[in-house]
């Protein structure tokens, strides 16, 4: 097991143990003891393990990997891939909200994907084949490719390095450096 995966796993286990020890509570505050000081809160700006752990505690992803390593919808309710494998249409789940109570919108997902892809190798491969990426409604967005790319969903489900966290559009439009 690589050191990065081991560190990430230990961080998640520590948070899990803390939550189990704390038990169910009515409070809305989670107290966590992190394995290192969080120096960068921006999950698209660094691959630091502690920032990824923080990212998983604050944000979410469109897809995640199941126990067999297969991508499964996370923030996505439904998605369709056209027969020619050039058009991906995504619909977000109902009820997704940010910490301030504002709804998560397709525009947040579009801005986040574009921002993430600037830094991430898998994202860059998707973007190199991209014809367009646009919100078509409050909860729907469409990714159109110039040529089929079989790893598109897997890229959106990756759990390491630069994780494709969905963040509010107002943050995603800022430079990730």
C-alpha positions as CSV (number, residue, x, y, z in Angstrom):
1,X,0.0,0.0,0.0
2,X,1.4,3.4,-0.9
3,X,2.2,5.9,1.8
4,X,-0.3,8.4,0.4
5,X,-3.1,5.8,0.5
6,X,-2.1,4.7,4.0
7,X,-2.1,8.3,5.3
8,X,-5.4,9.0,3.7
9,X,-6.9,5.8,5.1
10,X,-5.6,6.5,8.6
11,X,-7.1,10.0,8.4
12,X,-10.5,8.6,7.5
13,X,-10.3,5.9,10.2
14,X,-9.3,8.5,12.8
15,X,-12.3,10.7,11.8
16,X,-14.6,7.6,11.9
17,X,-13.4,6.5,15.3
18,X,-13.9,10.0,16.6
19,X,-17.4,10.0,15.3
20,X,-18.2,6.6,16.8
21,X,-16.7,7.6,20.1
22,X,-18.7,10.8,20.1
23,X,-21.9,8.9,19.4
24,X,-25.0,10.3,17.8
25,X,-25.7,13.9,18.8
26,X,-28.2,16.5,17.9
27,X,-25.5,19.2,17.4
28,X,-24.6,20.3,13.9
29,X,-20.9,20.7,14.6
30,X,-18.4,18.0,14.0
31,X,-15.1,18.2,15.9
32,X,-12.3,16.3,14.2
33,X,-8.6,15.8,15.1
34,X,-6.7,15.8,11.8
35,X,-3.5,13.9,11.3
36,X,-1.7,17.1,10.2
37,X,-2.3,20.8,10.1
38,X,-4.5,21.9,7.2
39,X,-2.5,24.6,5.5
40,X,-4.4,24.7,2.2
41,X,-8.2,24.4,2.2
42,X,-8.5,24.5,-1.6
43,X,-8.8,20.9,-2.8
44,X,-8.0,21.8,-6.4
45,X,-4.8,23.6,-5.5
46,X,-2.8,20.9,-3.9
47,X,-2.5,17.1,-3.7
48,X,-1.7,17.2,0.1
49,X,-3.3,14.3,1.9
50,X,-4.6,16.5,4.7
51,X,-6.3,18.8,2.1
52,X,-7.9,15.8,0.5
53,X,-9.2,14.6,3.8
54,X,-10.6,18.1,4.5
55,X,-12.1,18.1,1.0
56,X,-13.9,14.8,1.7
57,X,-15.3,16.2,4.9
58,X,-16.6,19.5,3.3
59,X,-17.3,18.7,-0.4
60,X,-18.6,15.8,-2.4
61,X,-17.9,14.3,-5.9
62,X,-20.2,13.5,-8.8
63,X,-19.2,9.8,-8.6
64,X,-17.4,7.6,-6.2
65,X,-16.0,4.1,-6.4
66,X,-17.9,1.1,-5.0
67,X,-16.3,-1.8,-3.1
68,X,-15.4,-3.4,-6.5
69,X,-13.7,-0.1,-7.7
70,X,-16.6,0.7,-10.2
71,X,-17.9,4.3,-10.5
72,X,-21.3,4.9,-8.9
73,X,-23.3,8.1,-8.9
74,X,-22.7,10.1,-5.7
75,X,-24.0,13.7,-6.3
76,X,-25.5,12.6,-9.7
77,X,-29.0,11.2,-9.6
78,X,-29.0,10.0,-13.2
79,X,-26.7,10.2,-16.2
80,X,-27.0,9.2,-19.8
81,X,-24.3,8.5,-22.4
82,X,-25.3,8.8,-26.1
83,X,-25.0,5.8,-28.4
84,X,-22.0,7.5,-30.1
85,X,-20.4,8.1,-26.7
86,X,-20.0,11.8,-27.4
87,X,-22.6,13.3,-25.2
88,X,-22.9,12.8,-21.4
89,X,-26.0,14.3,-19.7
90,X,-26.0,14.5,-15.9
91,X,-28.8,15.3,-13.5
92,X,-27.9,16.2,-9.9
93,X,-29.8,14.6,-7.0
94,X,-32.6,16.5,-5.3
95,X,-31.9,18.2,-2.0
96,X,-28.2,18.9,-2.4
97,X,-27.2,22.0,-0.5
98,X,-24.1,23.9,0.6
99,X,-23.3,24.7,4.2
100,X,-25.1,28.0,3.8
101,X,-28.3,26.3,2.7
102,X,-28.0,27.4,-0.9
103,X,-28.8,24.6,-3.4
104,X,-26.0,22.9,-5.3
105,X,-26.5,23.8,-9.0
106,X,-25.3,22.4,-12.3
107,X,-23.3,25.6,-12.7
108,X,-21.3,24.7,-9.6
109,X,-20.5,21.3,-11.1
110,X,-19.5,22.8,-14.5
111,X,-17.2,25.4,-12.9
112,X,-15.7,22.8,-10.6
113,X,-14.9,20.3,-13.4
114,X,-13.3,23.0,-15.5
115,X,-11.2,24.2,-12.5
116,X,-10.2,20.6,-11.5
117,X,-9.2,19.6,-15.0
118,X,-6.6,22.4,-15.2
119,X,-4.5,20.6,-12.6
120,X,-5.4,17.0,-12.9
121,X,-3.9,14.7,-15.6
122,X,-7.1,12.6,-16.0
123,X,-9.2,15.8,-16.2
124,X,-6.8,17.2,-18.8
125,X,-7.4,14.1,-20.9
126,X,-11.1,14.6,-20.7
127,X,-10.8,18.3,-21.5
128,X,-8.5,17.6,-24.5
129,X,-11.5,15.7,-26.0
130,X,-14.1,18.1,-24.9
131,X,-16.3,20.1,-27.4
132,X,-18.4,21.8,-24.6
133,X,-19.4,21.6,-21.0
134,X,-22.4,23.6,-20.0
135,X,-25.3,23.8,-17.5
136,X,-28.6,23.2,-19.3
137,X,-30.7,23.8,-16.2
138,X,-30.4,24.3,-12.4
139,X,-29.7,20.6,-11.9
140,X,-28.6,19.3,-15.3
141,X,-25.4,19.7,-17.3
142,X,-24.1,18.3,-20.6
143,X,-20.5,17.3,-21.5
144,X,-20.0,16.9,-25.2
145,X,-16.8,15.3,-26.5
146,X,-15.1,15.6,-29.9
147,X,-14.2,11.9,-29.8
148,X,-15.2,9.1,-27.5
149,X,-13.2,8.7,-24.3
150,X,-14.0,5.5,-22.3
151,X,-12.5,6.8,-19.1
152,X,-14.7,9.9,-18.8
153,X,-16.8,8.7,-15.9
154,X,-13.8,7.0,-14.2
155,X,-12.0,10.4,-14.3
156,X,-14.9,12.0,-12.5
157,X,-14.8,9.3,-9.9
158,X,-11.1,9.4,-9.0
159,X,-10.4,9.4,-5.3
160,X,-6.7,10.5,-5.2
161,X,-4.3,13.2,-6.3
162,X,-6.5,16.0,-7.5
163,X,-9.9,14.8,-6.5
164,X,-12.8,16.3,-8.7
165,X,-14.6,17.8,-5.7
166,X,-17.6,19.9,-6.6
167,X,-17.3,23.3,-4.9
168,X,-19.5,26.4,-5.2
169,X,-19.2,28.2,-8.5
170,X,-18.2,31.4,-6.7
171,X,-15.1,29.6,-5.5
172,X,-14.5,27.5,-8.6
173,X,-14.1,30.6,-10.8
174,X,-11.0,31.6,-8.8
175,X,-7.6,30.5,-9.8
176,X,-6.5,27.2,-8.3
177,X,-2.9,28.1,-7.9
